[in-house]
Amino acid sequence: MNIQALMQQAQAMQKQVEKNVEAAKASLATKEVQGEAGNGLVKVTMTGRHVVKRLAIDPSLMDDEPDMIEDLVAATTGMGLPPSMKGLFG
């Protein structure tokens, strides 16, 4: 068994994994996801890099208490990426 050849193969595999991770990051950065709260009364669209692109608040909420709107906006924060993807955008 040639240890040097084995090490070179491991390094090549590591470089390929790093390249795949970078490609995944670039791909996710262009994706958009949408979350909603209050049965769709508040909707947030954001990118895979957690940049908010749009925030839509149903006009019927404007007559309600401001606290309710704030609570619904805060409720959309639970729409994060799957746990297996945490740390990709650190």
OpenMM code with the backbone's topology and positions (N, CA, C; nanometers):
from openmm import Vec3, app, unit

residues = "MET ASN ILE GLN ALA LEU MET GLN GLN ALA GLN ALA MET GLN LYS GLN VAL GLU LYS ASN VAL GLU ALA ALA LYS ALA SER LEU ALA THR LYS GLU VAL GLN GLY GLU ALA GLY ASN GLY LEU VAL LYS VAL THR MET THR GLY ARG HIS VAL VAL LYS ARG LEU ALA ILE ASP PRO SER LEU MET ASP ASP GLU PRO ASP MET ILE GLU ASP LEU VAL ALA ALA THR THR GLY MET GLY LEU PRO PRO SER MET LYS GLY LEU PHE GLY".split()
positions = [
    Vec3(0.0852, -0.1187, 0.0000),
    Vec3(0.0000, 0.0000, 0.0000),
    Vec3(0.0894, 0.1246, 0.0000),
    Vec3(0.0641, 0.2136, -0.0898),
    Vec3(0.1430, 0.3352, -0.1055),
    Vec3(0.0761, 0.4494, -0.0278),
    Vec3(0.1324, 0.4866, 0.0856),
    Vec3(0.0760, 0.5914, 0.1716),
    Vec3(0.0718, 0.7253, 0.0998),
    Vec3(0.1733, 0.7574, 0.0240),
    Vec3(0.1777, 0.8867, -0.0459),
    Vec3(0.0643, 0.8963, -0.1487),
    Vec3(0.0379, 0.7917, -0.2213),
    Vec3(-0.0715, 0.7917, -0.3190),
    Vec3(-0.2052, 0.8043, -0.2487),
    Vec3(-0.2185, 0.7391, -0.1349),
    Vec3(-0.3410, 0.7474, -0.0561),
    Vec3(-0.3641, 0.8898, -0.0055),
    Vec3(-0.2589, 0.9555, 0.0386),
    Vec3(-0.2692, 1.0940, 0.0857),
    Vec3(-0.3073, 1.1883, -0.0281),
    Vec3(-0.2494, 1.1668, -0.1450),
    Vec3(-0.2827, 1.2501, -0.2613),
    Vec3(-0.4291, 1.2320, -0.3000),
    Vec3(-0.4767, 1.1087, -0.2927),
    Vec3(-0.6169, 1.0824, -0.3247),
    Vec3(-0.7085, 1.1517, -0.2233),
    Vec3(-0.6721, 1.1469, -0.0954),
    Vec3(-0.7511, 1.2127, 0.0089),
    Vec3(-0.7534, 1.3636, -0.0126),
    Vec3(-0.6405, 1.4226, -0.0500),
    Vec3(-0.6353, 1.5672, -0.0762),
    Vec3(-0.7217, 1.6043, -0.1960),
    Vec3(-0.7190, 1.5223, -0.2997),
    Vec3(-0.8015, 1.5487, -0.4175),
    Vec3(-0.9499, 1.5409, -0.3823),
    Vec3(-0.9856, 1.4447, -0.2987),
    Vec3(-1.1248, 1.4323, -0.2556),
    Vec3(-1.1662, 1.5526, -0.1721),
    Vec3(-1.0778, 1.6001, -0.0862),
    Vec3(-1.1076, 1.7167, -0.0033),
    Vec3(-1.1299, 1.8404, -0.0906),
    Vec3(-1.0486, 1.8595, -0.1916),
    Vec3(-1.0649, 1.9732, -0.2823),
    Vec3(-1.1983, 1.9649, -0.3555),
    Vec3(-1.2380, 1.8440, -0.3943),
    Vec3(-1.3651, 1.8264, -0.4640),
    Vec3(-1.4820, 1.8591, -0.3712),
    Vec3(-1.4732, 1.8170, -0.2461),
    Vec3(-1.5781, 1.8478, -0.1488),
    Vec3(-1.5878, 1.9991, -0.1286),
    Vec3(-1.4744, 2.0662, -0.1153),
    Vec3(-1.4736, 2.2119, -0.0976),
    Vec3(-1.5361, 2.2811, -0.2189),
    Vec3(-1.5055, 2.2314, -0.3376),
    Vec3(-1.5623, 2.2887, -0.4595),
    Vec3(-1.7143, 2.2692, -0.4616),
    Vec3(-1.7607, 2.1518, -0.4189),
    Vec3(-1.9050, 2.1242, -0.4149),
    Vec3(-1.9764, 2.2130, -0.3136),
    Vec3(-1.9133, 2.2374, -0.1988),
    Vec3(-1.9725, 2.3242, -0.0965),
    Vec3(-1.9844, 2.4664, -0.1501),
    Vec3(-1.8813, 2.5151, -0.2166),
    Vec3(-1.8863, 2.6500, -0.2743),
    Vec3(-1.9954, 2.6602, -0.3805),
    Vec3(-2.0107, 2.5574, -0.4617),
    Vec3(-2.1152, 2.5572, -0.5645),
    Vec3(-2.2537, 2.5575, -0.4994),
    Vec3(-2.2697, 2.4826, -0.3914),
    Vec3(-2.3976, 2.4802, -0.3201),
    Vec3(-2.4294, 2.6163, -0.2601),
    Vec3(-2.3287, 2.6812, -0.2016),
    Vec3(-2.3489, 2.8156, -0.1453),
    Vec3(-2.3933, 2.9135, -0.2536),
    Vec3(-2.3277, 2.9095, -0.3677),
    Vec3(-2.3618, 3.0010, -0.4769),
    Vec3(-2.5029, 2.9743, -0.5268),
    Vec3(-2.5393, 2.8481, -0.5357),
    Vec3(-2.6734, 2.8130, -0.5824),
    Vec3(-2.7803, 2.8585, -0.4831),
    Vec3(-2.7577, 2.8347, -0.3549),
    Vec3(-2.8548, 2.8751, -0.2532),
    Vec3(-2.8697, 3.0259, -0.2441),
    Vec3(-2.7647, 3.0990, -0.2710),
    Vec3(-2.7709, 3.2448, -0.2630),
    Vec3(-2.8722, 3.3019, -0.3616),
    Vec3(-2.8973, 3.2306, -0.4702),
    Vec3(-2.9904, 3.2810, -0.5719),
    Vec3(-3.1330, 3.2324, -0.5497),
    Vec3(-3.1529, 3.1391, -0.4586),
    Vec3(-3.2863, 3.0853, -0.4316),
    Vec3(-3.3624, 3.1785, -0.3387),
    Vec3(-3.4941, 3.1802, -0.3533),
    Vec3(-3.5791, 3.2574, -0.2637),
    Vec3(-3.6791, 3.1639, -0.1976),
    Vec3(-3.7060, 3.1883, -0.0700),
    Vec3(-3.8055, 3.1121, 0.0044),
    Vec3(-3.9060, 3.2098, 0.0626),
    Vec3(-4.0272, 3.1583, 0.0880),
    Vec3(-4.1309, 3.2440, 0.1432),
    Vec3(-4.1858, 3.1804, 0.2692),
    Vec3(-4.2058, 3.2620, 0.3704),
    Vec3(-4.2680, 3.2186, 0.4942),
    Vec3(-4.3874, 3.3068, 0.5210),
    Vec3(-4.4817, 3.2528, 0.5954),
    Vec3(-4.6003, 3.3328, 0.6264),
    Vec3(-4.6471, 3.3045, 0.7676),
    Vec3(-4.7241, 3.3975, 0.8193),
    Vec3(-4.7813, 3.3859, 0.9533),
    Vec3(-4.9233, 3.4394, 0.9493),
    Vec3(-5.0011, 3.3997, 1.0489),
    Vec3(-5.1381, 3.4510, 1.0576),
    Vec3(-5.2230, 3.4081, 0.9405),
    Vec3(-5.2053, 3.2818, 0.8974),
    Vec3(-5.2853, 3.2298, 0.7863),
    Vec3(-5.2646, 3.3112, 0.6586),
    Vec3(-5.1424, 3.3574, 0.6376),
    Vec3(-5.1086, 3.4306, 0.5162),
    Vec3(-5.1258, 3.5809, 0.5251),
    Vec3(-5.1580, 3.6321, 0.6427),
    Vec3(-5.1763, 3.7770, 0.6575),
    Vec3(-5.0439, 3.8518, 0.6485),
    Vec3(-4.9354, 3.7870, 0.6874),
    Vec3(-4.8010, 3.8447, 0.6761),
    Vec3(-4.7145, 3.7445, 0.6012),
    Vec3(-4.6478, 3.7902, 0.4952),
    Vec3(-4.5612, 3.7037, 0.4150),
    Vec3(-4.4249, 3.7698, 0.3986),
    Vec3(-4.3203, 3.6889, 0.4098),
    Vec3(-4.1838, 3.7376, 0.3928),
    Vec3(-4.1152, 3.6498, 0.2893),
    Vec3(-4.0473, 3.7136, 0.1940),
    Vec3(-3.9670, 3.6417, 0.0958),
    Vec3(-3.8224, 3.6813, 0.1183),
    Vec3(-3.7354, 3.5790, 0.1276),
    Vec3(-3.5940, 3.6073, 0.1497),
    Vec3(-3.5078, 3.5111, 0.0701),
    Vec3(-3.3816, 3.5510, 0.0539),
    Vec3(-3.2877, 3.4690, -0.0224),
    Vec3(-3.2232, 3.3649, 0.0682),
    Vec3(-3.1499, 3.2738, 0.0061),
    Vec3(-3.0750, 3.1743, 0.0814),
    Vec3(-2.9654, 3.2343, 0.1671),
    Vec3(-2.9362, 3.3602, 0.1476),
    Vec3(-2.8372, 3.4311, 0.2312),
    Vec3(-2.9055, 3.5138, 0.3396),
    Vec3(-3.0347, 3.4866, 0.3618),
    Vec3(-3.1145, 3.5525, 0.4654),
    Vec3(-3.1358, 3.7012, 0.4402),
    Vec3(-3.1400, 3.7418, 0.3153),
    Vec3(-3.1691, 3.8805, 0.2797),
    Vec3(-3.3183, 3.8900, 0.2497),
    Vec3(-3.3892, 3.9759, 0.3237),
    Vec3(-3.5327, 3.9929, 0.3018),
    Vec3(-3.5536, 4.0693, 0.1716),
    Vec3(-3.6295, 4.0086, 0.0798),
    Vec3(-3.6571, 4.0707, -0.0496),
    Vec3(-3.7926, 4.1405, -0.0503),
    Vec3(-3.8918, 4.0781, 0.0155),
    Vec3(-4.0261, 4.1353, 0.0191),
    Vec3(-4.0919, 4.1070, 0.1534),
    Vec3(-4.1744, 4.2017, 0.1966),
    Vec3(-4.2570, 4.1856, 0.3155),
    Vec3(-4.3963, 4.2327, 0.2772),
    Vec3(-4.4934, 4.1438, 0.2861),
    Vec3(-4.6309, 4.1790, 0.2502),
    Vec3(-4.7198, 4.1661, 0.3734),
    Vec3(-4.7913, 4.2735, 0.4047),
    Vec3(-4.8833, 4.2747, 0.5180),
    Vec3(-5.0228, 4.3006, 0.4631),
    Vec3(-5.1148, 4.2109, 0.4940),
    Vec3(-5.2525, 4.2257, 0.4472),
    Vec3(-5.3101, 4.3566, 0.4999),
    Vec3(-5.3730, 4.4367, 0.4124),
    Vec3(-5.4270, 4.5675, 0.4550),
    Vec3(-5.5280, 4.5588, 0.5689),
    Vec3(-5.5953, 4.4460, 0.5824),
    Vec3(-5.6932, 4.4344, 0.6907),
    Vec3(-5.6275, 4.4413, 0.8279),
    Vec3(-5.4990, 4.4131, 0.8350),
    Vec3(-5.4278, 4.4208, 0.9634),
    Vec3(-5.4029, 4.5638, 1.0082),
    Vec3(-5.4075, 4.6568, 0.9161),
    Vec3(-5.3761, 4.7957, 0.9504),
    Vec3(-5.4784, 4.8542, 1.0473),
    Vec3(-5.5975, 4.7940, 1.0521),
    Vec3(-5.7000, 4.8411, 1.1449),
    Vec3(-5.6822, 4.7823, 1.2847),
    Vec3(-5.6012, 4.6778, 1.2952),
    Vec3(-5.5811, 4.6106, 1.4237),
    Vec3(-5.4719, 4.6787, 1.5049),
    Vec3(-5.4450, 4.6208, 1.6185),
    Vec3(-5.3412, 4.6705, 1.7068),
    Vec3(-5.2038, 4.6534, 1.6418),
    Vec3(-5.1165, 4.7535, 1.6534),
    Vec3(-4.9809, 4.7395, 1.5993),
    Vec3(-4.9050, 4.6202, 1.6585),
    Vec3(-4.9353, 4.5870, 1.7835),
    Vec3(-4.8679, 4.4727, 1.8471),
    Vec3(-4.8943, 4.3435, 1.7709),
    Vec3(-5.0140, 4.3291, 1.7167),
    Vec3(-5.0479, 4.2081, 1.6430),
    Vec3(-4.9641, 4.1967, 1.5159),
    Vec3(-4.9458, 4.3072, 1.4470),
    Vec3(-4.8643, 4.3070, 1.3255),
    Vec3(-4.7201, 4.2706, 1.3609),
    Vec3(-4.6684, 4.3307, 1.4662),
    Vec3(-4.5310, 4.3006, 1.5087),
    Vec3(-4.5159, 4.1531, 1.5435),
    Vec3(-4.6146, 4.0961, 1.6116),
    Vec3(-4.6092, 3.9541, 1.6479),
    Vec3(-4.6102, 3.8651, 1.5237),
    Vec3(-4.6919, 3.8997, 1.4257),
    Vec3(-4.6990, 3.8196, 1.3032),
    Vec3(-4.5696, 3.8287, 1.2228),
    Vec3(-4.5098, 3.9472, 1.2173),
    Vec3(-4.3817, 3.9612, 1.1471),
    Vec3(-4.2748, 3.8792, 1.2196),
    Vec3(-4.2732, 3.8869, 1.3513),
    Vec3(-4.1756, 3.8102, 1.4289),
    Vec3(-4.1971, 3.6602, 1.4110),
    Vec3(-4.3205, 3.6169, 1.3915),
    Vec3(-4.3502, 3.4739, 1.3753),
    Vec3(-4.2903, 3.4178, 1.2469),
    Vec3(-4.2638, 3.5013, 1.1478),
    Vec3(-4.2054, 3.4516, 1.0217),
    Vec3(-4.0575, 3.4214, 1.0355),
    Vec3(-3.9960, 3.4569, 1.1483),
    Vec3(-3.8531, 3.4307, 1.1632),
    Vec3(-3.8229, 3.2825, 1.1787),
    Vec3(-3.9229, 3.2009, 1.2012),
    Vec3(-3.9018, 3.0578, 1.2167),
    Vec3(-3.8869, 2.9829, 1.0863),
    Vec3(-3.8691, 3.0528, 0.9744),
    Vec3(-3.8658, 2.9870, 0.8436),
    Vec3(-3.7245, 2.9592, 0.7954),
    Vec3(-3.6305, 2.9389, 0.8862),
    Vec3(-3.4906, 2.9237, 0.8495),
    Vec3(-3.4615, 2.8038, 0.7607),
    Vec3(-3.3371, 2.7917, 0.7235),
    Vec3(-3.2913, 2.6801, 0.6419),
    Vec3(-3.2925, 2.5518, 0.7243),
    Vec3(-3.2957, 2.4380, 0.6586),
    Vec3(-3.2910, 2.3110, 0.7319),
    Vec3(-3.1661, 2.3033, 0.8194),
    Vec3(-3.1756, 2.2327, 0.9330),
    Vec3(-3.0615, 2.2240, 1.0252),
    Vec3(-2.9334, 2.1752, 0.9594),
    Vec3(-2.9450, 2.0900, 0.8605),
    Vec3(-2.8250, 2.0369, 0.7956),
    Vec3(-2.7485, 2.1440, 0.7178),
    Vec3(-2.8101, 2.2603, 0.6944),
    Vec3(-2.7458, 2.3661, 0.6163),
    Vec3(-2.6936, 2.4789, 0.7045),
    Vec3(-2.7140, 2.4692, 0.8356),
    Vec3(-2.6644, 2.5746, 0.9243),
    Vec3(-2.5133, 2.5813, 0.9135),
    Vec3(-2.4602, 2.6999, 0.9144),
    Vec3(-2.3159, 2.7188, 0.9061),
    Vec3(-2.2646, 2.7385, 0.7653),
    Vec3(-2.3481, 2.7139, 0.6652),
    Vec3(-2.3035, 2.7337, 0.5277),
    Vec3(-2.2825, 2.8811, 0.4959),
    Vec3(-2.3552, 2.9678, 0.5661),
    Vec3(-2.3496, 3.1093, 0.5330),
    Vec3(-2.2921, 3.1918, 0.6458),
    Vec3(-2.2046, 3.1341, 0.7253),
    Vec3(-2.1513, 3.2026, 0.8431),
    Vec3(-2.0597, 3.3080, 0.8144),
] * unit.nanometer
topology = app.Topology()
chain = topology.addChain("A")
for resn in residues:
    res = topology.addResidue(resn, chain)
    for name in ("N", "CA", "C"):
        topology.addAtom(name, app.Element.getBySymbol(name[0]), res)
